[in-house]
Amino acid sequence: MTDRIRITIDGTPLVVAEYTTVAAALALHGRAAARRSVTGEARAAFCGMGVCHECRVAVDGRAHVLACQTLCRDGLVVETAR
């Protein structure tokens, strides 16, 4: 059985399975868009393997982290507004 961990996305506490990527956690909780482009267009994980950089989010205050390549850990804080 996989352990459950607590993360926070844009101030909302969530519980996800351990080893879930941040991109998957966003999608599982109805947050497919990870960020907005400079023109306001919704951006989300596209390639799922770290090539396209469309899924960039801030993780624990560090900007431009690839959500598709980052595993959730207990206490992780994700911000999509950056």
C-alpha positions in Angstrom: 0.0 0.0 0.0 1.3 3.4 -0.9 1.6 6.0 1.9 -0.4 9.2 1.6 1.4 12.6 2.0 0.2 16.1 2.5 1.1 18.9 0.0 -0.2 22.4 -0.6 -1.0 23.8 -4.0 -1.7 27.6 -4.1 -2.6 27.6 -0.4 -5.0 24.6 -0.7 -3.9 21.5 1.4 -4.2 18.2 -0.5 -3.4 14.6 0.2 -1.8 12.5 -2.6 -0.1 9.1 -2.8 3.7 9.1 -2.2 5.7 9.2 -5.4 3.1 11.2 -7.3 4.6 13.9 -9.5 3.6 17.4 -9.0 2.0 17.5 -12.5 -0.1 14.4 -11.6 -1.1 16.0 -8.3 -2.3 19.1 -10.2 -4.3 17.0 -12.7 -5.8 14.7 -10.0 -7.1 17.7 -8.2 -8.6 19.5 -11.2 -5.7 21.9 -11.7 -4.5 20.9 -15.2 -3.2 24.4 -15.9 0.1 24.8 -14.1 0.6 28.5 -15.0 -0.3 31.3 -17.4 1.8 32.5 -20.3 2.6 36.2 -20.6 -0.5 36.6 -22.8 -2.7 34.9 -20.2 -3.0 31.5 -21.9 -3.2 28.5 -19.7 -0.1 26.3 -19.7 0.1 22.7 -18.5 2.2 19.6 -18.8 2.5 18.7 -22.5 5.3 16.2 -23.0 5.4 14.7 -19.5 9.1 14.1 -19.7 10.7 17.5 -19.0 11.4 18.6 -22.6 8.7 21.2 -23.2 8.9 23.2 -19.9 5.2 24.0 -20.1 4.6 22.6 -16.6 6.9 25.0 -14.7 5.7 25.9 -11.2 7.3 27.2 -8.0 8.2 24.5 -5.4 9.1 25.5 -1.9 9.8 29.0 -3.2 12.0 27.9 -6.0 10.7 29.2 -9.4 10.7 27.3 -12.7 10.6 23.8 -11.3 9.3 21.2 -13.8 6.1 19.7 -12.3 6.3 16.6 -14.5 9.8 15.7 -13.1 9.3 16.6 -9.4 8.0 14.0 -7.0 5.7 15.1 -4.2 7.0 14.8 -0.6 5.3 15.5 2.6 5.0 19.2 3.3 5.7 20.3 -0.3 4.4 23.7 -1.2 3.5 24.4 -4.9 2.6 27.8 -6.3 1.3 28.0 -9.9 0.9 31.8 -10.1 4.6 32.5 -10.8 
